Amino acid sequence: MSDMLPRPEPREPFKRALRSQLMAQASTALVRRETVWSRFQVGLLRPAVALAAIALLLVGGAGKAAADSLSGDPAFGLKTAAEQLQLAFAFDDTTRLVLLSEQADHRLAELSRAVTTRPSAARSATDEYAIAVVRFTAAVDALRGKPGASADKRTAAEDVVDAAHLKHEAVLDELRKRAPAEAQDGLERAKLEADKLHASDRPARTPEPAERSDPTRSPQPTRSAPPARTTEPARTIEPPRASEQPRSDPTRTAPRPSPTR
Amino acid sequence: MDRPPNSHSHEPVIPAERDEDAVLARRAGAGEAEAFGALYDRYVDQVYRYVYYRVRNEAEAEDVTSDVFMRALRAIPRYEPRQAFLAWLYRIARNAVIDRSRRQQARPQVSFEDALAHPMGDRTVDPNTELLAGSDATAVRAALRKLTALQQEIIVLRYVEGFDTKTISKITGKRDGTIRGIEFRALKELRALIPSRESLS
């Protein structure tokens, strides 16, 4: 045997122990890699596809037609789809709230146009407006109940919703004065929805003349600190989608430009 | 010497096993822990043996073997099935040994003599080569100690594990011809260093 090469073997206890250790690590290490990939897909690929879709929408010249569309028009779906894509890019709660506020503004402007130029579209425009308001207030409520949300974010949210409330009330009051009789019911419903925008228990701010005279301007957050609002939306026309819950990303706060405007 | 002289049951991996390896590796990379466990069961002995011949002792060999499989576990989602799994695994083992020796520069990297004295080393293989078969183990040990680390590595892979030069080429990252050249020079040195059986007797 002296002229043979030995073939050393590992000890059995060592092999068993190492195997157990590897299996314990594998259950987390291998899954973690999948999660990293999933995060990559969700975090980067999906928004990238969304960005490409927005670019196609704008480059394709459909943006203008979509922006001018009213509820019921073929291009209206395109407009709302673009808005959803914008929301998908809003990684910051405040940005998201501002976007939802802007969408409610758009629906209000469409309602105004429908009442004055196409009363037959007023009903569906009212429905769309109500949906936008519900989503907006639901996002505010979600942010308010979110553990770890900073006081600044909460304050900004309250300011956005307060400003929207004042503006929408003013616009709807003005519309009711000049709308035809057949549109009054729809406007009454819209007014009820707008009341849900009363964001806080603090005394309502007196609207500045500029705010009253410029209903298309989006509300901007200020730094005042209102108490937290406790009222929930009284009626839900369409439940807010899970994908619309505010997402937190403190690195991004600037609102994105709307391709539909 | 076209065929490895090792006639032990641990033959070089045959194509069917390579396919199985690839399937297991793909499943492991997709998160199936048991598939990785199967690969471990299949190759832990070979990896350990390779590592053992390149480090000082049993404890270190176990340490490095653990490191090798931990590295493999982390890397397996990136494993490319076109590459033979065992060659891929040996490369990880080789890198682990190199990293280990860098960390322990004060210590000799390879001690073939120690390897021959392994407590479990009584499980042996008959080398078919005239050179090794006709020599005393003590003389072989003494001669092998005088080879370079790469020469020793190639001798172990070739004559203990029974790999062909193509596989050794993949493991070491050297060209096939280079491996043959190193092996040829190593054997030539051994011939000069190791007395024949007749002279020993």
Interface residues (C-beta under 8 A of the other chain):
Chain A: M1 S2 D3 M4 L5 P6 R7 P8 E9 P10 R11 F14 K15 L18 R19 Q21 L22 M23 Q25 A26 S27 A29 L30 V31 R33 E34
Chain B: H8 H10 A28 G29 A30 G31 E32 A33 E34 F36 G37 Y40 D41 V44 D45 Y48 R49 Y52 Y53 E58 A61 E62 T65 S66 F69 M70 L73 R74 I76 P77 A115 L116 H118 M120 G121 D122 R123 T124 V125 D126 P127 L132 A133 G134 S135 D136 A137 T138 V140 Y159 V160 R197
